[in-house]
């Protein structure tokens, strides 16, 4: 099983360039941050959060 997942990782690395993977990761991170901020705003209200 471990060797199989390693093979899949190698295949993914060959298929997608590292830059594309990093870009995808950054997009996911930004979306996650927005989701967390939205949750905080809905819980505590906008005025309690610092600007940014």
CHARMM internal coordinates of N, CA and C (Angstrom, degrees):
IC EDIT
DIST 1 N 1 CA 1.4592
DIST 1 CA 1 C 1.5277
ANGL 1 N 1 CA 1 C 110.34
DIST 1 C 2 N 1.3473
ANGL 1 CA 1 C 2 N 115.53
DIHE 1 N 1 CA 1 C 2 N -41.08
DIST 2 N 2 CA 1.4593
ANGL 1 C 2 N 2 CA 119.27
DIHE 1 CA 1 C 2 N 2 CA -179.23
DIST 2 CA 2 C 1.5307
ANGL 2 N 2 CA 2 C 111.43
DIHE 1 C 2 N 2 CA 2 C -64.09
DIST 2 C 3 N 1.3290
ANGL 2 CA 2 C 3 N 115.74
DIHE 2 N 2 CA 2 C 3 N -41.62
DIST 3 N 3 CA 1.4528
ANGL 2 C 3 N 3 CA 119.83
DIHE 2 CA 2 C 3 N 3 CA 178.38
DIST 3 CA 3 C 1.5175
ANGL 3 N 3 CA 3 C 111.89
DIHE 2 C 3 N 3 CA 3 C -65.30
DIST 3 C 4 N 1.3395
ANGL 3 CA 3 C 4 N 116.14
DIHE 3 N 3 CA 3 C 4 N -34.85
DIST 4 N 4 CA 1.4557
ANGL 3 C 4 N 4 CA 120.78
DIHE 3 CA 3 C 4 N 4 CA 179.77
DIST 4 CA 4 C 1.5197
ANGL 4 N 4 CA 4 C 111.06
DIHE 3 C 4 N 4 CA 4 C -64.70
DIST 4 C 5 N 1.3342
ANGL 4 CA 4 C 5 N 117.06
DIHE 4 N 4 CA 4 C 5 N -45.34
DIST 5 N 5 CA 1.4568
ANGL 4 C 5 N 5 CA 120.56
DIHE 4 CA 4 C 5 N 5 CA 179.94
DIST 5 CA 5 C 1.5304
ANGL 5 N 5 CA 5 C 110.43
DIHE 4 C 5 N 5 CA 5 C -66.03
DIST 5 C 6 N 1.3320
ANGL 5 CA 5 C 6 N 116.72
DIHE 5 N 5 CA 5 C 6 N -34.49
DIST 6 N 6 CA 1.4588
ANGL 5 C 6 N 6 CA 120.41
DIHE 5 CA 5 C 6 N 6 CA 177.44
DIST 6 CA 6 C 1.5260
ANGL 6 N 6 CA 6 C 110.24
DIHE 5 C 6 N 6 CA 6 C -64.58
DIST 6 C 7 N 1.3292
ANGL 6 CA 6 C 7 N 116.53
DIHE 6 N 6 CA 6 C 7 N -40.71
DIST 7 N 7 CA 1.4600
ANGL 6 C 7 N 7 CA 121.41
DIHE 6 CA 6 C 7 N 7 CA 177.77
DIST 7 CA 7 C 1.5271
ANGL 7 N 7 CA 7 C 110.77
DIHE 6 C 7 N 7 CA 7 C -62.08
DIST 7 C 8 N 1.3487
ANGL 7 CA 7 C 8 N 116.30
DIHE 7 N 7 CA 7 C 8 N -41.49
DIST 8 N 8 CA 1.4622
ANGL 7 C 8 N 8 CA 121.00
DIHE 7 CA 7 C 8 N 8 CA 178.82
DIST 8 CA 8 C 1.5277
ANGL 8 N 8 CA 8 C 110.06
DIHE 7 C 8 N 8 CA 8 C -63.88
DIST 8 C 9 N 1.3305
ANGL 8 CA 8 C 9 N 116.47
DIHE 8 N 8 CA 8 C 9 N -40.98
DIST 9 N 9 CA 1.4629
ANGL 8 C 9 N 9 CA 120.41
DIHE 8 CA 8 C 9 N 9 CA 177.84
DIST 9 CA 9 C 1.5212
ANGL 9 N 9 CA 9 C 111.22
DIHE 8 C 9 N 9 CA 9 C -61.87
DIST 9 C 10 N 1.3261
ANGL 9 CA 9 C 10 N 116.53
DIHE 9 N 9 CA 9 C 10 N -43.71
DIST 10 N 10 CA 1.4577
ANGL 9 C 10 N 10 CA 120.70
DIHE 9 CA 9 C 10 N 10 CA 178.04
DIST 10 CA 10 C 1.5255
ANGL 10 N 10 CA 10 C 110.94
DIHE 9 C 10 N 10 CA 10 C -61.39
DIST 10 C 11 N 1.3275
ANGL 10 CA 10 C 11 N 116.04
DIHE 10 N 10 CA 10 C 11 N -41.42
DIST 11 N 11 CA 1.4576
ANGL 10 C 11 N 11 CA 121.46
DIHE 10 CA 10 C 11 N 11 CA 179.22
DIST 11 CA 11 C 1.5221
ANGL 11 N 11 CA 11 C 110.47
DIHE 10 C 11 N 11 CA 11 C -63.28
DIST 11 C 12 N 1.3293
ANGL 11 CA 11 C 12 N 115.64
DIHE 11 N 11 CA 11 C 12 N -43.29
DIST 12 N 12 CA 1.4662
ANGL 11 C 12 N 12 CA 120.09
DIHE 11 CA 11 C 12 N 12 CA 178.57
DIST 12 CA 12 C 1.5210
ANGL 12 N 12 CA 12 C 111.03
DIHE 11 C 12 N 12 CA 12 C -63.13
DIST 12 C 13 N 1.3221
ANGL 12 CA 12 C 13 N 116.53
DIHE 12 N 12 CA 12 C 13 N -41.06
DIST 13 N 13 CA 1.4629
ANGL 12 C 13 N 13 CA 120.14
DIHE 12 CA 12 C 13 N 13 CA 179.85
DIST 13 CA 13 C 1.5143
ANGL 13 N 13 CA 13 C 111.06
DIHE 12 C 13 N 13 CA 13 C -64.25
DIST 13 C 14 N 1.3209
ANGL 13 CA 13 C 14 N 116.67
DIHE 13 N 13 CA 13 C 14 N -35.62
DIST 14 N 14 CA 1.4502
ANGL 13 C 14 N 14 CA 120.00
DIHE 13 CA 13 C 14 N 14 CA 179.05
DIST 14 CA 14 C 1.5287
ANGL 14 N 14 CA 14 C 110.88
DIHE 13 C 14 N 14 CA 14 C -73.71
DIST 14 C 15 N 1.3451
ANGL 14 CA 14 C 15 N 115.98
DIHE 14 N 14 CA 14 C 15 N -35.70
DIST 15 N 15 CA 1.4601
ANGL 14 C 15 N 15 CA 119.85
DIHE 14 CA 14 C 15 N 15 CA -176.69
DIST 15 CA 15 C 1.5201
ANGL 15 N 15 CA 15 C 111.18
DIHE 14 C 15 N 15 CA 15 C -74.60
DIST 15 C 16 N 1.3195
ANGL 15 CA 15 C 16 N 116.52
DIHE 15 N 15 CA 15 C 16 N -49.52
DIST 16 N 16 CA 1.4624
ANGL 15 C 16 N 16 CA 121.01
DIHE 15 CA 15 C 16 N 16 CA -178.26
DIST 16 CA 16 C 1.5209
ANGL 16 N 16 CA 16 C 109.94
DIHE 15 C 16 N 16 CA 16 C -103.72
DIST 16 C 17 N 1.3385
ANGL 16 CA 16 C 17 N 117.51
DIHE 16 N 16 CA 16 C 17 N 129.65
DIST 17 N 17 CA 1.4653
ANGL 16 C 17 N 17 CA 119.84
DIHE 16 CA 16 C 17 N 17 CA 173.35
DIST 17 CA 17 C 1.5263
ANGL 17 N 17 CA 17 C 110.57
DIHE 16 C 17 N 17 CA 17 C -64.14
DIST 17 C 18 N 1.3227
ANGL 17 CA 17 C 18 N 115.90
DIHE 17 N 17 CA 17 C 18 N 157.30
DIST 18 N 18 CA 1.4550
ANGL 17 C 18 N 18 CA 120.26
DIHE 17 CA 17 C 18 N 18 CA -178.74
DIST 18 CA 18 C 1.5209
ANGL 18 N 18 CA 18 C 110.88
DIHE 17 C 18 N 18 CA 18 C -61.45
DIST 18 C 19 N 1.3272
ANGL 18 CA 18 C 19 N 117.57
DIHE 18 N 18 CA 18 C 19 N -37.28
DIST 19 N 19 CA 1.4610
ANGL 18 C 19 N 19 CA 121.45
DIHE 18 CA 18 C 19 N 19 CA -179.12
DIST 19 CA 19 C 1.5219
ANGL 19 N 19 CA 19 C 111.00
DIHE 18 C 19 N 19 CA 19 C -61.29
DIST 19 C 20 N 1.3264
ANGL 19 CA 19 C 20 N 116.56
DIHE 19 N 19 CA 19 C 20 N -40.65
DIST 20 N 20 CA 1.4610
ANGL 19 C 20 N 20 CA 120.60
DIHE 19 CA 19 C 20 N 20 CA 179.64
DIST 20 CA 20 C 1.5244
ANGL 20 N 20 CA 20 C 110.47
DIHE 19 C 20 N 20 CA 20 C -65.84
DIST 20 C 21 N 1.3342
ANGL 20 CA 20 C 21 N 116.51
DIHE 20 N 20 CA 20 C 21 N -39.68
DIST 21 N 21 CA 1.4648
ANGL 20 C 21 N 21 CA 120.31
DIHE 20 CA 20 C 21 N 21 CA 178.15
DIST 21 CA 21 C 1.5216
ANGL 21 N 21 CA 21 C 110.99
DIHE 20 C 21 N 21 CA 21 C -64.48
DIST 21 C 22 N 1.3306
ANGL 21 CA 21 C 22 N 116.75
DIHE 21 N 21 CA 21 C 22 N -42.19
DIST 22 N 22 CA 1.4628
ANGL 21 C 22 N 22 CA 120.95
DIHE 21 CA 21 C 22 N 22 CA 178.68
DIST 22 CA 22 C 1.5159
ANGL 22 N 22 CA 22 C 110.15
DIHE 21 C 22 N 22 CA 22 C -63.39
DIST 22 C 23 N 1.3439
ANGL 22 CA 22 C 23 N 116.48
DIHE 22 N 22 CA 22 C 23 N -42.31
DIST 23 N 23 CA 1.4568
ANGL 22 C 23 N 23 CA 121.20
DIHE 22 CA 22 C 23 N 23 CA 178.97
DIST 23 CA 23 C 1.5216
ANGL 23 N 23 CA 23 C 110.70
DIHE 22 C 23 N 23 CA 23 C -61.07
DIST 23 C 24 N 1.3258
ANGL 23 CA 23 C 24 N 116.00
DIHE 23 N 23 CA 23 C 24 N -44.64
DIST 24 N 24 CA 1.4574
ANGL 23 C 24 N 24 CA 121.30
DIHE 23 CA 23 C 24 N 24 CA 178.83
DIST 24 CA 24 C 1.5270
ANGL 24 N 24 CA 24 C 110.75
DIHE 23 C 24 N 24 CA 24 C -61.59
DIST 24 C 25 N 1.3399
ANGL 24 CA 24 C 25 N 116.04
DIHE 24 N 24 CA 24 C 25 N -42.10
DIST 25 N 25 CA 1.4587
ANGL 24 C 25 N 25 CA 121.20
DIHE 24 CA 24 C 25 N 25 CA 179.39
DIST 25 CA 25 C 1.5259
ANGL 25 N 25 CA 25 C 111.07
DIHE 24 C 25 N 25 CA 25 C -63.42
DIST 25 C 26 N 1.3454
ANGL 25 CA 25 C 26 N 116.54
DIHE 25 N 25 CA 25 C 26 N -42.06
DIST 26 N 26 CA 1.4651
ANGL 25 C 26 N 26 CA 120.83
DIHE 25 CA 25 C 26 N 26 CA 179.59
DIST 26 CA 26 C 1.5194
ANGL 26 N 26 CA 26 C 110.56
DIHE 25 C 26 N 26 CA 26 C -64.24
DIST 26 C 27 N 1.3318
ANGL 26 CA 26 C 27 N 116.75
DIHE 26 N 26 CA 26 C 27 N -42.84
DIST 27 N 27 CA 1.4671
ANGL 26 C 27 N 27 CA 120.67
DIHE 26 CA 26 C 27 N 27 CA 178.65
DIST 27 CA 27 C 1.5260
ANGL 27 N 27 CA 27 C 110.26
DIHE 26 C 27 N 27 CA 27 C -61.21
DIST 27 C 28 N 1.3290
ANGL 27 CA 27 C 28 N 116.45
DIHE 27 N 27 CA 27 C 28 N -44.27
DIST 28 N 28 CA 1.4619
ANGL 27 C 28 N 28 CA 120.42
DIHE 27 CA 27 C 28 N 28 CA 179.23
DIST 28 CA 28 C 1.5283
ANGL 28 N 28 CA 28 C 110.87
DIHE 27 C 28 N 28 CA 28 C -62.97
DIST 28 C 29 N 1.3360
ANGL 28 CA 28 C 29 N 116.14
DIHE 28 N 28 CA 28 C 29 N -39.66
DIST 29 N 29 CA 1.4572
ANGL 28 C 29 N 29 CA 121.05
DIHE 28 CA 28 C 29 N 29 CA 179.65
DIST 29 CA 29 C 1.5229
ANGL 29 N 29 CA 29 C 111.13
DIHE 28 C 29 N 29 CA 29 C -64.34
DIST 29 C 30 N 1.3404
ANGL 29 CA 29 C 30 N 116.62
DIHE 29 N 29 CA 29 C 30 N -43.28
DIST 30 N 30 CA 1.4666
ANGL 29 C 30 N 30 CA 121.23
DIHE 29 CA 29 C 30 N 30 CA 179.38
DIST 30 CA 30 C 1.5219
ANGL 30 N 30 CA 30 C 110.53
DIHE 29 C 30 N 30 CA 30 C -63.99
DIST 30 C 31 N 1.3307
ANGL 30 CA 30 C 31 N 116.49
DIHE 30 N 30 CA 30 C 31 N -44.02
DIST 31 N 31 CA 1.4639
ANGL 30 C 31 N 31 CA 120.10
DIHE 30 CA 30 C 31 N 31 CA 178.45
DIST 31 CA 31 C 1.5234
ANGL 31 N 31 CA 31 C 110.74
DIHE 30 C 31 N 31 CA 31 C -62.01
DIST 31 C 32 N 1.3311
ANGL 31 CA 31 C 32 N 116.37
DIHE 31 N 31 CA 31 C 32 N -40.44
DIST 32 N 32 CA 1.4589
ANGL 31 C 32 N 32 CA 120.81
DIHE 31 CA 31 C 32 N 32 CA 178.74
DIST 32 CA 32 C 1.5274
ANGL 32 N 32 CA 32 C 110.82
DIHE 31 C 32 N 32 CA 32 C -64.10
DIST 32 C 33 N 1.3401
ANGL 32 CA 32 C 33 N 116.79
DIHE 32 N 32 CA 32 C 33 N -41.50
DIST 33 N 33 CA 1.4632
ANGL 32 C 33 N 33 CA 121.20
DIHE 32 CA 32 C 33 N 33 CA 179.54
DIST 33 CA 33 C 1.5261
ANGL 33 N 33 CA 33 C 110.67
DIHE 32 C 33 N 33 CA 33 C -64.00
DIST 33 C 34 N 1.3340
ANGL 33 CA 33 C 34 N 116.64
DIHE 33 N 33 CA 33 C 34 N -42.60
DIST 34 N 34 CA 1.4610
ANGL 33 C 34 N 34 CA 120.17
DIHE 33 CA 33 C 34 N 34 CA 177.70
DIST 34 CA 34 C 1.5212
ANGL 34 N 34 CA 34 C 111.07
DIHE 33 C 34 N 34 CA 34 C -62.63
DIST 34 C 35 N 1.3096
ANGL 34 CA 34 C 35 N 116.35
DIHE 34 N 34 CA 34 C 35 N -39.01
DIST 35 N 35 CA 1.4586
ANGL 34 C 35 N 35 CA 120.74
DIHE 34 CA 34 C 35 N 35 CA -179.69
DIST 35 CA 35 C 1.5296
ANGL 35 N 35 CA 35 C 110.53
DIHE 34 C 35 N 35 CA 35 C -65.29
DIST 35 C 36 N 1.3388
ANGL 35 CA 35 C 36 N 115.98
DIHE 35 N 35 CA 35 C 36 N -43.03
DIST 36 N 36 CA 1.4629
ANGL 35 C 36 N 36 CA 120.50
DIHE 35 CA 35 C 36 N 36 CA 178.52
DIST 36 CA 36 C 1.5207
ANGL 36 N 36 CA 36 C 110.17
DIHE 35 C 36 N 36 CA 36 C -63.73
DIST 36 C 37 N 1.3392
ANGL 36 CA 36 C 37 N 117.14
DIHE 36 N 36 CA 36 C 37 N -43.71
DIST 37 N 37 CA 1.4598
ANGL 36 C 37 N 37 CA 120.82
DIHE 36 CA 36 C 37 N 37 CA -179.75
DIST 37 CA 37 C 1.5251
ANGL 37 N 37 CA 37 C 110.24
DIHE 36 C 37 N 37 CA 37 C -63.36
DIST 37 C 38 N 1.3243
ANGL 37 CA 37 C 38 N 116.59
DIHE 37 N 37 CA 37 C 38 N -41.55
DIST 38 N 38 CA 1.4595
ANGL 37 C 38 N 38 CA 120.69
DIHE 37 CA 37 C 38 N 38 CA 178.96
DIST 38 CA 38 C 1.5275
ANGL 38 N 38 CA 38 C 110.65
DIHE 37 C 38 N 38 CA 38 C -62.06
DIST 38 C 39 N 1.3399
ANGL 38 CA 38 C 39 N 115.93
DIHE 38 N 38 CA 38 C 39 N -40.29
DIST 39 N 39 CA 1.4665
ANGL 38 C 39 N 39 CA 120.33
DIHE 38 CA 38 C 39 N 39 CA 178.03
DIST 39 CA 39 C 1.5233
ANGL 39 N 39 CA 39 C 110.83
DIHE 38 C 39 N 39 CA 39 C -64.44
DIST 39 C 40 N 1.3325
ANGL 39 CA 39 C 40 N 116.89
DIHE 39 N 39 CA 39 C 40 N -42.77
DIST 40 N 40 CA 1.4633
ANGL 39 C 40 N 40 CA 120.96
DIHE 39 CA 39 C 40 N 40 CA 178.94
DIST 40 CA 40 C 1.5203
ANGL 40 N 40 CA 40 C 110.99
DIHE 39 C 40 N 40 CA 40 C -63.97
DIST 40 C 41 N 1.3361
ANGL 40 CA 40 C 41 N 116.73
DIHE 40 N 40 CA 40 C 41 N -41.69
DIST 41 N 41 CA 1.4657
ANGL 40 C 41 N 41 CA 120.99
DIHE 40 CA 40 C 41 N 41 CA -179.96
DIST 41 CA 41 C 1.5207
ANGL 41 N 41 CA 41 C 110.03
DIHE 40 C 41 N 41 CA 41 C -63.68
DIST 41 C 42 N 1.3217
ANGL 41 CA 41 C 42 N 116.98
DIHE 41 N 41 CA 41 C 42 N -43.37
DIST 42 N 42 CA 1.4633
ANGL 41 C 42 N 42 CA 119.80
DIHE 41 CA 41 C 42 N 42 CA -178.61
DIST 42 CA 42 C 1.5312
ANGL 42 N 42 CA 42 C 111.21
DIHE 41 C 42 N 42 CA 42 C -69.70
DIST 42 C 43 N 1.3371
ANGL 42 CA 42 C 43 N 116.98
DIHE 42 N 42 CA 42 C 43 N -26.10
DIST 43 N 43 CA 1.4651
ANGL 42 C 43 N 43 CA 120.03
DIHE 42 CA 42 C 43 N 43 CA 179.42
DIST 43 CA 43 C 1.5281
ANGL 43 N 43 CA 43 C 112.22
DIHE 42 C 43 N 43 CA 43 C -83.08
DIST 43 C 44 N 1.3294
ANGL 43 CA 43 C 44 N 116.72
DIHE 43 N 43 CA 43 C 44 N -46.95
DIST 44 N 44 CA 1.4626
ANGL 43 C 44 N 44 CA 120.63
DIHE 43 CA 43 C 44 N 44 CA -169.84
DIST 44 CA 44 C 1.5229
ANGL 44 N 44 CA 44 C 113.55
DIHE 43 C 44 N 44 CA 44 C -107.55
DIST 44 C 45 N 1.3308
ANGL 44 CA 44 C 45 N 117.21
DIHE 44 N 44 CA 44 C 45 N -15.27
DIST 45 N 45 CA 1.4611
ANGL 44 C 45 N 45 CA 119.23
DIHE 44 CA 44 C 45 N 45 CA -176.17
DIST 45 CA 45 C 1.5175
ANGL 45 N 45 CA 45 C 111.50
DIHE 44 C 45 N 45 CA 45 C 92.59
DIST 45 C 46 N 1.3287
ANGL 45 CA 45 C 46 N 115.49
DIHE 45 N 45 CA 45 C 46 N 151.07
DIST 46 N 46 CA 1.4631
ANGL 45 C 46 N 46 CA 121.51
DIHE 45 CA 45 C 46 N 46 CA -173.80
DIST 46 CA 46 C 1.5277
ANGL 46 N 46 CA 46 C 112.26
DIHE 45 C 46 N 46 CA 46 C -65.83
DIST 46 C 47 N 1.3297
ANGL 46 CA 46 C 47 N 117.83
DIHE 46 N 46 CA 46 C 47 N -37.35
DIST 47 N 47 CA 1.4662
ANGL 46 C 47 N 47 CA 120.91
DIHE 46 CA 46 C 47 N 47 CA -170.89
DIST 47 CA 47 C 1.5273
ANGL 47 N 47 CA 47 C 113.02
DIHE 46 C 47 N 47 CA 47 C -68.06
DIST 47 C 48 N 1.3368
ANGL 47 CA 47 C 48 N 117.72
DIHE 47 N 47 CA 47 C 48 N -20.89
DIST 48 N 48 CA 1.4620
ANGL 47 C 48 N 48 CA 119.50
DIHE 47 CA 47 C 48 N 48 CA -178.71
DIST 48 CA 48 C 1.5225
ANGL 48 N 48 CA 48 C 112.51
DIHE 47 C 48 N 48 CA 48 C -83.06
DIST 48 C 49 N 1.3326
ANGL 48 CA 48 C 49 N 116.70
DIHE 48 N 48 CA 48 C 49 N -18.13
DIST 49 N 49 CA 1.4563
ANGL 48 C 49 N 49 CA 119.69
DIHE 48 CA 48 C 49 N 49 CA -178.20
DIST 49 CA 49 C 1.5223
ANGL 49 N 49 CA 49 C 110.41
DIHE 48 C 49 N 49 CA 49 C -86.71
DIST 49 C 50 N 1.3315
ANGL 49 CA 49 C 50 N 117.65
DIHE 49 N 49 CA 49 C 50 N 140.42
DIST 50 N 50 CA 1.4672
ANGL 49 C 50 N 50 CA 120.11
DIHE 49 CA 49 C 50 N 50 CA 173.92
DIST 50 CA 50 C 1.5240
ANGL 50 N 50 CA 50 C 110.41
DIHE 49 C 50 N 50 CA 50 C -68.59
DIST 50 C 51 N 1.3038
ANGL 50 CA 50 C 51 N 116.29
DIHE 50 N 50 CA 50 C 51 N 153.33
DIST 51 N 51 CA 1.4697
ANGL 50 C 51 N 51 CA 120.09
DIHE 50 CA 50 C 51 N 51 CA 179.87
DIST 51 CA 51 C 1.5176
ANGL 51 N 51 CA 51 C 110.18
DIHE 50 C 51 N 51 CA 51 C -69.30
DIST 51 C 52 N 1.3547
ANGL 51 CA 51 C 52 N 115.85
DIHE 51 N 51 CA 51 C 52 N 145.42
DIST 52 N 52 CA 1.4467
ANGL 51 C 52 N 52 CA 118.69
DIHE 51 CA 51 C 52 N 52 CA 177.56
DIST 52 CA 52 C 1.4775
ANGL 52 N 52 CA 52 C 112.11
DIHE 51 C 52 N 52 CA 52 C 138.30
END
COOR INIT
IC SEED 1 N 1 CA 1 C
IC BUILD
